[in-house]
Amino acid sequence: MDGCPHTGNISASPNDIDPAALPGADLAEQIVHLCVFEELSTCKIGAIVGISRQRAGQPMHRIGVPVKPSGAGRPRHTRARAAVTARPHGRAGMTRLAEGDTSRLVVLRHGESEWNASNLFTGWVNAALTAGGEREAARAGQLLAAHGILPGFAHTSVQRRTIRTADLALAECDRDWIPVRRSWRLNSNHYGALQGRDKARVLAAESGDQQVMRWRRSYDAAPPPLPAGAEYSQFADPRYAALPPEARPRTESLKDVTARLLPYWYDAIVADLRTRACVLVVSHGNTLRALIKHLDRISDDQITELSIPTGIPLAYQLGPDMHPVSTGGRYLSPQPAGSPAAAVTSQGR
């Protein structure tokens, strides 16, 4: 079968999709499922219907849903079409939640990393978790299970500390089988020339606490850039080989992080949220600050006050507009004083 002229080279063959395996008692209900939940193009759906007819020995010249009287005589294909057209759609054809429906989002900052513990600026450097960080990650999964919040999808950065945190948390709540997607757009902020440097020494060497805090906490101040060939630049890291050089940062402000995060939010995370499954996002302190700034509509000035503790899930109920029903969300556990999470948060990494 030729590719779809509207959506590119999308084709279907009997080996691609088995219509008999799709949900629904008959073909009409399968088509509703495909249109509403799978977001397939009409061309590919038509191909699948044709395959079903071919397998059933029906002629291929008229591809469509067979008309079967039902109830008061209304054809099933009419009911199927009504079910599809009555379902409103949002951006890029995504199914929009009905009024009053909510989606559940959980954001989780990775557990304490080795560079957190050493008081070093980390950024895009691929630091591993400490033993304490692994315990935080496991406890996060236990909290999810205890609250009955079980993710259906998960998203992480491509950095080891979030990948390991997600693995441990999902295993603890018996959800290590769900789809997990990783993206550089969920990476930590790039700390530029600060990466690999001791925070206390930077504070002493630079122009005072105020300047350093602007780099670490403000919305639009980025540290000095790090040359591409520098030891901790990560410019040549194979994780980013597919990115054009101009897309690989050498420093970032929170504003820069927001600009590269939001396309992924809309195109990948929101798409999963609209399935009504719980979505877990495991990322980094400043990246989650950027996301929460967007969700809670926090001003550029107020964002300096927001800190995200390590290893404690923050749960949101999102309305159809993909903004919180209740601003601020709900942490699934209080942050204990003197904990590693509290110490890392106080660093403002």
N, C-alpha and C positions, 0 to 999 in steps of 0.2 A: 504494500500500500504506500502511496506517495506521502510525503511529509505534509503537515498541515500548512496551508498558505498563510495562515494568520499568526501562528505561533512558532514557526520555524520547523526544523526537521523532527517533528514528533510523529512517529508512526507506531502502529500496533500490529502484532502478529499473534497467532495462537500461542506462541511461546512467551509472549510478553506478560499478558494478564489472563488469568483463567476466570471468565465471568461466573462460572459455577461456584467459585470460592468466595465471591463477594457477598456481603450481607444482604438480606432481603428474601422474601418468599418468592418473588417472581422478578422478571427482568425490569419491570417498571420501577419497583422499589430499589433495585440495584442502581438504576440510572439516577434516581434521587440521591442515593448515597454518593455516587461518583460526583455529581454536580455540586452537592452541598458540602460534603465533607472532604473529598479528595481534591477539589479544585481543578479537575482535569478540563482540558479544552473540549469544545463541542466536537471537533474533528476526531480527537482520540476516543471520545465516548462513542461516536458513531462507528468507529472502527471496531470497538469492543462489541457493540450491538450486532454488527455485521458478522463477527466471528461467532457469536452465540447463534445467530440464524443459520450460519453455515454448518455448525455442529449439529443443529437440530434438523438439518435437511430442508430448511426453508429457503426460498429464493432470496438472492442477494440484491435484486434490482431495486427494491424499495427498503432502504435501511431506516428503521424507526422502531418505536415501541409498539408492539401489537395492541390493537384495540380490543378490550374485553369489557363487556357490560358488567357493571358492579353496582350494587345498592339500587338507587333510583334510576339506574340506566346511564349514569355518568361514566364515560370511558376511563379506564385506569390511566391512560396516557395523559388525559386532561387533568386528572387529579395530580399526577406526577409533575406536570408542567406548572400547575398552580402552586405546588409545594416548593418548587424551586424558585419561581418568580416572587413568591411572597416573602422569601428570605432575603432581607436587605444585605447589601454588600458594601464593604468599605474600600480602602485604598488597595490598588493592585488586585482587585477581585477577591480579597479576603472576606470570609464570612464575618458579618458584624453581629455582635451580641445583641439580643433583644433587650428592650428597656427593662431595667430591674435585674438583669443578669450580671454576675460578677465573675472575674477570673482571679485565681490565686497565684501570686508571685512571691517567691522567697529569695532574698539576696543573702549571700554569705561571703564574708571576707575570709580568705585562706587563714589557716593556722599560723602560729608564729614561725617565721623562717630563721635560718641560721644567721642571715645578715641583720634581721630584726634584733636578734639576741646580741649581736656584736655591735649594734648601734651604728650600722653603716647605711648610707643611702643606697637603695637597691634598684628601683626602677625596672629597666628591662633586663637586668642581670638575672640569670636563671638559678636563683638560690633555692636550696632544698628546705624542707620543713625540719625543725628540731623535733626531738622526741616529745617535748611538750606541745608543739604544734600538731603533731599527729594525734595526740590525745584530745586536743581541742577539736580536730576534725571529726574524730570518732564520736565525741560527745555531741557534736552538732547533729549527726545522724540519729543519735539516741533521742535528742530533743524533738526532731521531726517525727519520729515514730511515736513518742509519748503523746504528742499533740494530734496525732492522726493526720499529719500533713505529709502526704506521700507523693513525691514528684512523678510526673509522667514524662517530662523532658528535662534535660539539664544542659547548661551552657557554661563553658569555662574559657579562660584565655589559653594561649599556647605555652604558658610558663609552668614549670614543674610544680611550683607550690600550690597552684590552683587545681591542677590535674590530680595531684595526690590528695588534696583536701576533698575533692569531689568523690574520688574513688573510695576513700575511707568513710565519708559521710553516707554515701549511697549504700555501701555494704552494710552499715549498721542499721539502716531502716529497710533492708531487704529490697532495695530498688537498684541494685547494681546491674540489672538487665535492661534498663531503659535507654533510649537513644541519648547520646551525649555528643554535643557539637562544640568544637573549639575554634576560636577565632582570635587573631592578633588584635582585633578591635576591642577585645575585652582585656588586653594587657594593661599592666600598671602604667602610670605616667612615666615618660622618659625623663630622668632627672638631669640629663645633659652632663655638664662638667662636674656635677656633684656625685654622680654614680661612682660607687666604690670608696667614697671618702667618709671618714668618721664624722658623725654629726657634731660632736662636741668640738672637734678641731675646726670644722667649717665655721661654727659659731664664733670661735675665738679669732679666726683669721679674717673673716669677712667683716663687712661694715655693720656689725651689731646684730642683735636678735631680731630687730624689726625687719631688716632686709631678708634674712634667712627665712623668717616666718612668712614673708610675702611669697617667696619662691615655693614654700611648702604648702601654704594654706589658701592663698588668694585665688581669684578666678582667672586673672589675665596676665599674671607675672610668671615668666618662664626663666629658669636658671640659664646661665651662659651655655651655649651649645658645645657639644663634645665632638671633636674631629672624627670623621668616619673611621680612621685607622687607629684610634685610641684603644687602650686595653679593654675598657668596659663599654665600648660604644654599642656592641651587638650588631653593628652594621652588616657584618659578613656572616651572621648566624644563619645556618641553613633553614631555620624556621621561616625566615623572611625572604628566601631566595626568589619566590614568585612575586614579591612586591617590587615595583619599579623603584629605583634609587630615590626619586623625589618623594616617595610615599613613606620611606623609612625615616622616622624622626631622629634628630640629633639633640633635641630638647623639646619639652612640652609644658605648657600651662594647663590648668584645668579646662580652660576654654578650648584648647587644642584637643584634649582628650574627649570633650563633649562632641566636637565636630566629627571625630572618627568613630565614636561610639554610637551615636544616634542612628546612622543608617543601618547598623546591625540590629539595634533595638527594634526598629520598625519592620525590617525585612525578615528577620529570623525569630526573635523572641516574641514579638507581638503575634506573629503567625502561629506560634505554638500556643500562646495564651488563648487565642480565639477558638481553639479546639475544646476549651473548658478544662483541660488538664492543668494540674499544678506544674509550674515551671520554676526550676531552681537555677539561679545564676550565681556561680562561684567566681569571684573576681578579686580585685585589689582595692585597698583603701580609697585611693583617689579616684579610681574608675567608678567605684560604687558611689562616691560622693557626687560625681558628675551625673550618674543615673538618678540618684535620689533628688538632686537639684531639679532635674527635669520633671520627675514624677510629682514632687511636692511643690513645684513652682517656687523654689527658694530664690531669693534675690542674689545678685552678684556680691553684695556686701555681707549678707547673712551667711553665705556658704562658708566663710572662714571659721564659723563656730561649730561646724558639723564634723564630728569624728565617728568613725566606724570601728567598733571593736573586732578583734580577730575571733573567729570560731563561734560566733553566736548568730543563729539564723534570725533574720528580720523578715516578718511575713506581712504582705500587703494583700488587701482585697481591692481589685481594680474594677471600676465601672466600665460601661461600653466605650467610654472615651479613652480608656487605658490610663486613667489617672486614679489615685487612691480614693476609695469611699471615705476613709478616715485618714487625714494627713498624718504622716510620721510612721505609719505601720505599727507593728507590735513585735518587740523582741521576745523570743521564746524562752529566755532566761534572763534574770538580772545579771549585770556585770559585776562580779565579786571584786571588792577593793583589794588591791595588791596582787591581782592575778597577772599572768603574762599578757593577757589581752589588754588589761588596763595600762600596763607599762608601755606596750607598743602604741596604744592610742595616744598616750601622753607625748610620745615622740612625734606624732603627727605625720608619720611616714606616708 
